[in-house]
Amino acid sequence: MIRTLAIYAGAALAEIAGSFAFWAWLRLEKSPIWLIPGLISLAVFAYLLTLVDSAAAGRAYAAYGGLYIAASLVWLWAVERASPDRWDLIGAAICLGGAAIILFGPRPLAT
C-alpha cells in the first residue's frame, strides 16, 4: 500500500509539473524550452503508473485520479500561491474517498 501511494504521489507530481510546463509556455508566454522538461515529466508520469500493482490499468488510473485532484490543490497552494477554498477541499475529500474505495475495496479472487 505504501509503495502504491508513493508511486501515485510521484506520478501526480510528474503529471502536474509536465502539464504546468505546457501551461507556462502557452498561457504565461514562457519560452518553448519549457516544453522539454514538460515532455520528460509527462513520460515519467506515464512510466510510474505502469508500476502500480493492478490487474487492470483502468482501475489503477481511476484510483490515481482522486489522488491527482488532491495533489493539484497542493500544487495550487505551494507553487501558484493560491489558497484552495472550502469547495476545493470538500471536492478533494470526496475524490479521495472514491479513490480509497477503488484501491481498498474487496475484490473476488481470480479463478
C-alpha positions as a Markdown table, in Angstrom:
| # | Residue | x | y | z |
|---|---|---|---|---|
| 1 | Met | 0.0 | 0.0 | 0.0 |
| 2 | Ile | 2.8 | 2.5 | 0.9 |
| 3 | Arg | 4.5 | 1.7 | -2.4 |
| 4 | Thr | 1.4 | 2.3 | -4.4 |
| 5 | Leu | 0.7 | 5.6 | -2.6 |
| 6 | Ala | 4.4 | 6.7 | -3.2 |
| 7 | Ile | 4.1 | 5.8 | -6.9 |
| 8 | Tyr | 0.8 | 7.8 | -7.2 |
| 9 | Ala | 2.4 | 10.7 | -5.4 |
| 10 | Gly | 5.4 | 10.7 | -7.8 |
| 11 | Ala | 3.1 | 10.3 | -10.8 |
| 12 | Ala | 1.0 | 13.2 | -9.6 |
| 13 | Leu | 4.0 | 15.4 | -9.2 |
| 14 | Ala | 5.3 | 14.4 | -12.6 |
| 15 | Glu | 2.0 | 14.9 | -14.4 |
| 16 | Ile | 1.2 | 18.3 | -12.8 |
| 17 | Ala | 4.8 | 19.6 | -13.4 |
| 18 | Gly | 4.6 | 18.4 | -17.0 |
| 19 | Ser | 1.2 | 19.9 | -17.6 |
| 20 | Phe | 2.2 | 23.1 | -15.9 |
| 21 | Ala | 5.2 | 23.4 | -18.2 |
| 22 | Phe | 2.8 | 23.4 | -21.2 |
| 23 | Trp | 0.5 | 25.9 | -19.3 |
| 24 | Ala | 3.5 | 28.2 | -18.7 |
| 25 | Trp | 4.5 | 28.0 | -22.4 |
| 26 | Leu | 1.0 | 28.7 | -23.8 |
| 27 | Arg | -0.7 | 30.8 | -21.1 |
| 28 | Leu | 2.2 | 32.5 | -19.3 |
| 29 | Glu | 4.2 | 33.1 | -22.5 |
| 30 | Lys | 7.3 | 31.3 | -21.3 |
| 31 | Ser | 10.0 | 30.1 | -23.7 |
| 32 | Pro | 9.3 | 26.9 | -25.7 |
| 33 | Ile | 12.3 | 25.4 | -23.9 |
| 34 | Trp | 9.7 | 24.8 | -21.1 |
| 35 | Leu | 8.3 | 22.0 | -23.3 |
| 36 | Ile | 11.4 | 19.9 | -22.9 |
| 37 | Pro | 11.2 | 19.2 | -19.2 |
| 38 | Gly | 7.4 | 19.1 | -19.6 |
| 39 | Leu | 7.6 | 16.2 | -22.1 |
| 40 | Ile | 10.2 | 14.4 | -19.9 |
| 41 | Ser | 8.0 | 14.9 | -16.8 |
| 42 | Leu | 4.9 | 13.5 | -18.6 |
| 43 | Ala | 6.9 | 10.5 | -19.8 |
| 44 | Val | 7.9 | 9.8 | -16.2 |
| 45 | Phe | 4.3 | 10.2 | -15.1 |
| 46 | Ala | 3.2 | 7.5 | -17.6 |
| 47 | Tyr | 6.0 | 5.2 | -16.6 |
| 48 | Leu | 5.3 | 5.5 | -12.9 |
| 49 | Leu | 1.6 | 4.5 | -13.4 |
| 50 | Thr | 2.8 | 1.2 | -15.1 |
| 51 | Leu | 4.5 | 0.3 | -11.7 |
| 52 | Val | 1.2 | 0.1 | -9.8 |
| 53 | Asp | 0.3 | -3.4 | -8.9 |
| 54 | Ser | -3.1 | -3.7 | -10.5 |
| 55 | Ala | -4.7 | -6.3 | -12.8 |
| 56 | Ala | -6.4 | -3.6 | -14.8 |
| 57 | Ala | -4.9 | -0.3 | -16.0 |
| 58 | Gly | -8.3 | 1.4 | -15.8 |
| 59 | Arg | -8.6 | 0.7 | -12.1 |
| 60 | Ala | -5.1 | 1.9 | -11.4 |
| 61 | Tyr | -5.9 | 5.1 | -13.4 |
| 62 | Ala | -9.3 | 5.6 | -11.7 |
| 63 | Ala | -7.8 | 5.4 | -8.2 |
| 64 | Tyr | -4.9 | 7.7 | -9.2 |
| 65 | Gly | -7.5 | 10.3 | -10.3 |
| 66 | Gly | -8.6 | 11.0 | -6.7 |
| 67 | Leu | -5.0 | 11.5 | -5.6 |
| 68 | Tyr | -4.2 | 13.6 | -8.6 |
| 69 | Ile | -7.0 | 16.0 | -7.7 |
| 70 | Ala | -5.7 | 16.4 | -4.1 |
| 71 | Ala | -2.2 | 16.8 | -5.4 |
| 72 | Ser | -3.4 | 19.5 | -7.8 |
| 73 | Leu | -4.7 | 21.5 | -4.9 |
| 74 | Val | -1.4 | 21.2 | -3.1 |
| 75 | Trp | 0.3 | 22.5 | -6.3 |
| 76 | Leu | -2.2 | 25.4 | -6.4 |
| 77 | Trp | -1.2 | 26.3 | -2.9 |
| 78 | Ala | 2.5 | 25.6 | -2.9 |
| 79 | Val | 3.5 | 26.7 | -6.4 |
| 80 | Glu | 0.9 | 29.1 | -7.6 |
| 81 | Arg | 0.4 | 30.6 | -4.1 |
| 82 | Ala | -3.4 | 30.5 | -4.3 |
| 83 | Ser | -5.4 | 29.1 | -1.4 |
| 84 | Pro | -7.8 | 26.3 | -2.1 |
| 85 | Asp | -11.3 | 27.3 | -0.9 |
| 86 | Arg | -13.6 | 25.1 | 1.1 |
| 87 | Trp | -15.3 | 23.8 | -2.0 |
| 88 | Asp | -11.9 | 22.7 | -3.4 |
| 89 | Leu | -11.2 | 20.8 | -0.2 |
| 90 | Ile | -14.7 | 19.2 | 0.0 |
| 91 | Gly | -14.4 | 18.1 | -3.6 |
| 92 | Ala | -10.9 | 16.7 | -3.0 |
| 93 | Ala | -12.1 | 14.8 | 0.1 |
| 94 | Ile | -14.9 | 13.2 | -1.9 |
| 95 | Cys | -12.5 | 12.2 | -4.6 |
| 96 | Leu | -10.0 | 10.7 | -2.1 |
| 97 | Gly | -12.9 | 8.7 | -0.6 |
| 98 | Gly | -13.7 | 7.4 | -4.0 |
| 99 | Ala | -10.0 | 6.5 | -4.7 |
| 100 | Ala | -9.9 | 4.7 | -1.4 |
| 101 | Ile | -12.9 | 2.6 | -2.3 |
| 102 | Ile | -11.3 | 1.7 | -5.6 |
| 103 | Leu | -7.9 | 0.9 | -4.1 |
| 104 | Phe | -9.0 | -1.0 | -1.0 |
| 105 | Gly | -12.4 | -2.4 | -1.9 |
| 106 | Pro | -12.7 | -6.2 | -1.7 |
| 107 | Arg | -12.0 | -8.0 | -5.0 |
| 108 | Pro | -13.0 | -11.5 | -5.8 |
| 109 | Leu | -10.1 | -13.9 | -6.2 |
| 110 | Ala | -9.2 | -14.6 | -9.8 |
| 111 | Thr | -10.2 | -18.1 | -11.0 |
